[in-house]
Amino acid sequence: MSTGYIQVMTTVDRRDVAEQIAREAVGRFLAACVQVVGPIRSIYRWQGVVEEADEWLCLMKTRGELLEEVIGFIRSIHPYEVPEILALPVVGGHPDYLRWLEVETKAPPR
């Protein structure tokens, strides 16, 4: 059962960049909430070499219909050549929280 809501995640190499992404996503009504978690340790293969890095994880709560706009926003501000941008469906949640998420991702009329 889909709720129409998603959680979008991305990682960056600096806390200040993660916080900038979070502030701007909320400020632009692209996300109701962004949690910044870290540092986390990432181990990955890049261009044939196993790499390790400390990163910061951004977890964005938003509406599914905003996904393409959120992806475009992240790509415009993200320092990586190929940023991790993954969206996971929200299959359920507290009704009051989901209503709040809906309200906070709709820009007020101007």
Residue, then its C-alpha position, 0 to 999 in steps of 0.5 A: m500500500s503506497t502512501g504517496y510519500i518517499q524518503v530520499m537519501t544522499t551522502v556527501d563528504r562534509r557536514d556543512v554541505a549536508e546541512q546546506i542541502a538540508r536547509e535548502a531542501v526544507g526552505r524550498f518546500l522540497a522536503a518537510c524534514v531532512q535528518v543529517v546523520g554522520p559521520i558514517r563510514s562508506i566503503y565502495r568501488w569507484q573507477g575500479v578501485v575500492e575506496e573508503a570515506d567518511e560521509w554524512l547521510c541526508l534523509m529527506k521526507t517528501r512527497g513522491e510527486l516531488l522526486e524529479e525536482v528533488i533529484g534535480f536540486i540535489r544534482s545542482i548542489h552536490p559536489y560528487e560527479v555521481p551522487e548517491i540519490l535513492a528514493l524509498p517508498v513510505v508504505g505507512g506512517h503516523p497519520d498526523y505526521l503524514r499530514w504534516l509532511e503533506v503541508e510542509t512540502k507545499a509552498p504557500p501561495r504568493 
